[in-house]
Structure formats: C-alpha cells, structure tokens
Amino acid sequence: MAEEMARPSTGRVSVLCSAAIIAYTFCSGMCVLWKTVVNPRTDDAEIFANFIGIAPVVNGPITKLHIADNQLIKEGDTLFEIDDRPYRYALAQAQSEFKSLNGQIENQRRTIASLNSGVDVAKSVAVSSEAGLSRASASVEQAKADVSNARAAVDKADAELTYAKNNLARLEPLLQRQFVTVDQVDQARTTVDTHSQAARQARSQLALSEAGLTATEAQYRQAQATLTQTRHQVSQASYSVTTLEPLQGQVSGKQAAIDVAQYNLDHCKVVAPFDARVTNLTISHGAYAHAGEQVFTLIDTHVWWAIANFRETQLQHIGTGMEADIYILSRPNVQFRGVVDSVGFGVTPDADLIGRLTPGLPDVQRTLNWVHLASRFPVRVRLLDTDQEFFRLGESAVVVIHGQRSLPAGR
C-alpha cells in the first residue's frame, strides 16, 4: 500500500519539476529576447578615427625628420623639414623685384612732376603769347589809325597848298595893275612854299605811318605764329606726360609673388594640424618629398568611434543620443561608454538581389534564394572615454546599445 501511495506523489513532483523547467526556460528566453530587442548588440564592430595623409606642399629633400612611426604627437609639433634654401632665394628675389618696382614708380612720379612743370611753363608761354598777340592787334589798330590820320593830314596839306597856289595865281596878275602890293604877293608865295613843305611832311608822315602799319602787321603775324607754336608746345608737353597706371598695375602681381614665395617658405616646415598618432612612416632623412604625394598618415586622436553594423531589423530600436557600451577585444574586461552619433542610411546594394545597374536596363539574374539575409547598416557610436593607450584604428569591438537610456544633450 505504501508503494502504491508513493508512486502518484513522485509523478506529481516530476510534472511540477518539468513545468518549472519549462517555465524557467520560457522566462529566460523571453528575457533574452527582450534584452536583444530592446538593447541591440553586435560583435560586428570596429574602432574608427579620422585620419589624413600628410603630403608636403612644396618639393625638396627632407633635411630633418622629427618623428618616429607610431609616435603620439601634439598639435603644432614639427613633423619634418624640407630644404628651404630655394624658397628663401625665391622670396628674396620677389622682394627685390617689388622694391625695384617701387623705385621705378618713385622715379616715374618725379618724371611726371617734371613733365607737368614743363606743361605749366608751356601754358605760361602760351598765355604770354596770347597777351603779345593782343598787344600786336592793338598796335595794328593804332597803326591803322595813324595811317588814317596821316592821310587826312596829307589831304589837308594838299588842300591848303592848292588854295595857296590859287591865291598866288590870282594875286600875281593884280600886281602889274598895282591892285596889290609886292609884299602881298611875296607873302602869298611864302604861304605856297610853307604849304608845299607841309604837304611833303604830311606825305612823309603818311609813309612813316604806313611803314609802321606794315611793321605792326608783321608783328601781329609773328605773334600769331608764336601763339600757334606755344599751343603746339603745350599739346606736345601734355602728351609727353605719362601715367603710373602701367607700373601700379604690376604692384599687385609683385605682392602676390611675395605672398606665394612666403607661403612656400612657410610650408618647408610641416607641423601637426591636430593631436595625432603617426603611422605608416616609410621615409627617412634625406628622402625627396614631392608636393601632393603622401609620405605618412596621421590618426586624429581627438575623437574615437565604434562603427557597429546592425541588422536592419534592429535599427528601429536604435536612435541618436542613446547610451552604449563598447568592449574592445584587446581589453575585453574594460567597459567603455559611448553615445550613438548617427545611424547609417545607405549601403552598397547587393548585386545578387537587384542585379547590376548598367546602361539601358538593370541586369537581374534568374536565381531563387531560399534564405534572405538581413542587410546590415553602420551605426556610429562616439566613445566618451578617449584614453589614447587603449584604442587602435581598426581593432575589433563589441557594441551594446541601451535602447531605454539616452545621454543628456551635449554629451
């Protein structure tokens, strides 16, 4: 009887244990599922930082190399130096040409000032010539008036002489009849002689006035010629005055040559643009550096990221600003904190699914895939702990996103 009563009790215990195991398994599975959904996790991640290739701006042999491979450097540290002698010579030549141009400009200013003085002198001579022409014109008018007066005097003298001769001719016949005295006849003859002399003098004065008129007209023509000549001299002197525009137009070009030479000289010494770590250093002292050709790489150590690839089904639980935990494989026991900076919006399309995009129509293969893999999109997580000794560009990492937690803005 005891054995029969113990058998049902043992069966109930087994059922309860099985139910408990099933319930625990179910709860554990749900918890794991909830955590993987709410807190997405991936081990498909790498540590990433910005990096640039260092290339010189100028050509030349490297005279000094101040760094070593994998060295940690600070912003402003000198990386290497290029032989600057050709660039110092170029700068000195550009400065010399600039000073020479300034000297030419100063000399041209003096020349222009002298030419302007010549123009002023020519203008003064032209003004004097105009005044001389005015005086000559006035002299001509005066000479014409003198000629007119002399002709009037000649006419008057001739009229008086004619009258005196006529009077003498009337008196001489009357003398024989003794109607007039001898004294009256002699007086009439004297008057004729006087008027004859006055007529000759008037004609002489007329001739003198006409000669004076001819002389003043000649002076007037000479004054006109002088004025024309001085005006031509003023025009010629004005045309001879040059400007500074051709020389001043070269100033900007000479200054630009100095700036370029100074720019090249300044870039003979290459300095670090930011705090960084040197990598891939494959040159040494004495190597010839070519402008634009990379000589080594600098990894920017200001900011580090973990680039984590999450399945597209997990992206709905990931948003910017969410808190994240990062583990790197070189230190798996150290937890680093981070924040989601951005979620990727594009990856290269799979040619096996959408075909190849060629001119014309897409080339789609006639295949059937029984298993469809979810695409993965990169999520950029910025690390808040940036200890330089821990991180290496490209090392593997594990990223866990805390979908229920977000860091305050600005972190």
KATAZI-V485090 format. One record per pair of residues at least 6 apart in sequence whose ideal C-beta (glycine too) atoms are under 7 Angstrom apart, sorted by the first residue. I is the first residue (numbers start at 1). GAP is how many residues later the second one is. Records with the same first field share a line. If there is no record, write none. Layout:
I = GAP ; GAP
//
This chain:
37 = 280
38 = 279 ; 365 ; 366
39 = 361 ; 362 ; 363 ; 364
40 = 270 ; 274 ; 277 ; 278 ; 361 ; 363
41 = 359
42 = 266 ; 267 ; 268 ; 357
43 = 355
44 = 264 ; 265 ; 332
45 = 261 ; 262 ; 263 ; 264 ; 352 ; 353 ; 354
46 = 261 ; 348 ; 349 ; 350 ; 351
47 = 257 ; 259 ; 281 ; 344 ; 345 ; 346 ; 347 ; 348 ; 350
48 = 257 ; 259 ; 345
49 = 250 ; 251 ; 252 ; 254 ; 255 ; 256 ; 344
50 = 250
51 = 246 ; 247 ; 248 ; 249 ; 342
52 = 246
53 = 241 ; 244
54 = 25 ; 216 ; 240 ; 241 ; 242 ; 243 ; 244
55 = 237 ; 238 ; 239 ; 240
56 = 26 ; 211 ; 214 ; 233 ; 235
57 = 210 ; 234
58 = 24 ; 29 ; 206 ; 209 ; 210 ; 233
59 = 230 ; 231 ; 232
60 = 22 ; 23 ; 208 ; 229
61 = 21 ; 22 ; 225 ; 227
62 = 18 ; 20 ; 221 ; 223 ; 224 ; 225 ; 227
63 = 18 ; 19 ; 20
64 = 16 ; 17 ; 221
65 = 15 ; 219 ; 220
66 = 12 ; 13 ; 14
67 = 6 ; 12 ; 211 ; 214
68 = 213
69 = 209 ; 210 ; 212
70 = 207 ; 208 ; 209
71 = 207
72 = 205 ; 316
73 = 199 ; 203 ; 205
74 = 198 ; 201
75 = 197 ; 198 ; 199 ; 200
76 = 195 ; 196
77 = 194 ; 195
78 = 191 ; 193
79 = 191 ; 192 ; 193
80 = 190
81 = 187 ; 188
82 = 186 ; 207
84 = 181 ; 184
87 = 174 ; 177 ; 178 ; 181
88 = 177
90 = 171 ; 174
91 = 167 ; 170 ; 171 ; 174
94 = 163 ; 164 ; 167
95 = 163
97 = 157
98 = 156 ; 157 ; 160
101 = 146 ; 149 ; 150 ; 153
104 = 143
105 = 139 ; 142 ; 143
108 = 134 ; 136 ; 139
109 = 135
112 = 129 ; 130
115 = 122 ; 125 ; 126
116 = 125
118 = 119
119 = 115 ; 118 ; 119 ; 122
122 = 108 ; 111 ; 112 ; 115
123 = 111
125 = 105 ; 108
126 = 101 ; 104 ; 105 ; 108
129 = 94 ; 97 ; 98 ; 101
130 = 97
132 = 91 ; 94
133 = 90 ; 91 ; 94
136 = 80 ; 83 ; 84 ; 87
137 = 83
139 = 77 ; 80
140 = 76 ; 77 ; 80
143 = 66 ; 69 ; 70 ; 73
144 = 69
146 = 63 ; 66
147 = 59 ; 62 ; 63 ; 66
150 = 52 ; 55 ; 56 ; 59
151 = 55
153 = 49 ; 52
154 = 45 ; 48 ; 49 ; 52
157 = 38 ; 41 ; 42 ; 45
158 = 41
160 = 35 ; 38
161 = 31 ; 34 ; 35 ; 38
164 = 24 ; 27 ; 28 ; 31
165 = 27
167 = 21
168 = 20 ; 21 ; 24
171 = 9 ; 13 ; 14 ; 17
172 = 13
174 = 6
175 = 7 ; 10
272 = 26
274 = 26 ; 28
275 = 26 ; 27
276 = 22 ; 23 ; 24 ; 25
277 = 22 ; 24
278 = 18 ; 20
279 = 17 ; 18 ; 20
280 = 16 ; 17
281 = 15
282 = 14
283 = 12 ; 13
289 = 6
299 = 94
301 = 87
303 = 79
304 = 79 ; 82 ; 87
305 = 75 ; 76 ; 77 ; 78
306 = 20 ; 32 ; 75 ; 77 ; 91 ; 93
307 = 71 ; 73
308 = 71 ; 73 ; 91
309 = 67 ; 68 ; 69
310 = 8 ; 66 ; 67 ; 69
311 = 63 ; 65
312 = 62 ; 63 ; 65
313 = 61
315 = 28 ; 62
317 = 86
318 = 22 ; 25 ; 61 ; 83 ; 85
319 = 21
320 = 20 ; 21 ; 22 ; 23
321 = 18 ; 19 ; 85 ; 86
322 = 18 ; 79 ; 80 ; 81 ; 83 ; 84
323 = 16 ; 79 ; 82 ; 83 ; 84
324 = 14 ; 15 ; 16 ; 57 ; 75 ; 76 ; 77 ; 78
325 = 10 ; 12 ; 75
326 = 10 ; 12 ; 55 ; 57 ; 71 ; 73
327 = 8 ; 70 ; 71
328 = 62 ; 67 ; 69
329 = 66 ; 67
330 = 65
331 = 59
336 = 47 ; 49
337 = 47 ; 48
338 = 43 ; 44 ; 45 ; 46
339 = 42 ; 43 ; 45 ; 68 ; 72
340 = 39 ; 41 ; 61
341 = 39 ; 40 ; 41
342 = 38
343 = 34 ; 36
344 = 33 ; 34 ; 35
347 = 28 ; 30
352 = 13
354 = 8
355 = 7 ; 8 ; 9 ; 10
356 = 6 ; 7
381 = 18
//
